[in-house]
Amino acid sequence: MQVKKILFCLTILLVSSNLFAQGNEILGVWLTQDNDSKVKISKSTNGKYYGEIIWLLNPKDDTGNIRKDTKNPDNNLKSHNIEGLKILNDFEYNADDKEWQDGTIYDPKSGSTYKCYMWFKTDSDKLYVKGYIGFSLIGKTVSWKRVK
């Protein structure tokens, strides 16, 4: 009887840890589509996923100054460095669709923020990111490569 209880407890532990880890395969560092920046995706204590620029191919502008978020529509944010900028916000993992949804992506090159969702096809080292306005049928999909 004792062995059955132990096996039952181990089974529950394995199943619950697998459910807890579901969606976390997105965590890590990603090289963006233009190979000019790296984004680190993390999970917050609120269970949502976020992404921050941690590296730039060209961290300085033509005048030798650190790149700033000059295209931001909010004048108070234009002085923020691009490196360290949070560009992915509030994503939730949807296990049924196997997608990270209901988030936004900010494009510092244009100063625009778009609704966004992300997914893997078959390879977990290639992340598909789709930004859109309004309906998800209209938008742009890019792929990011995992940095190992």
C-alpha positions, 0 to 999 in steps of 0.5 A: 500500500505504501508503494502505491502512495509513493507512486501516486505522489510521484505521478502527481508531482511529474504531471504538475511540474510538466503543466507548470513548465508548459509555455516556458520554452519561449524563455531565453535570448533571441536574435531578431529578424534583421540580426541587429538586436537580441531580445531576452524573453522572461516570465514575470511573477504574474505569469506573463512573458516579457522581452527586453533588448539586451544587445545591439549590433550598433549600440551607438548612433552616427554621432557616437552617442548611445542609441535612444528611443527617439521615435517614441511618440511619448516625449518623456520616453525619447531619452531612454536607451534602446538597449534595455528597452522592454519591447514585448509586453503582457504575453500569456501562453495559450496551451490550446493554440500553443501560442503566446497571445494577448501581448504587444510588441514595440518597434523602436525603429518606427516608434509604433506598438502593435498587438502581437502573438508568437508561436513555434512551428516544429523547431523550438529554436525558431520563434515566429512573431506576428505584429498587427493592427486590428485583426491578426489577418493583416500584419507582418510575421518575422522569425527570430533565432534562439541564441545558444 
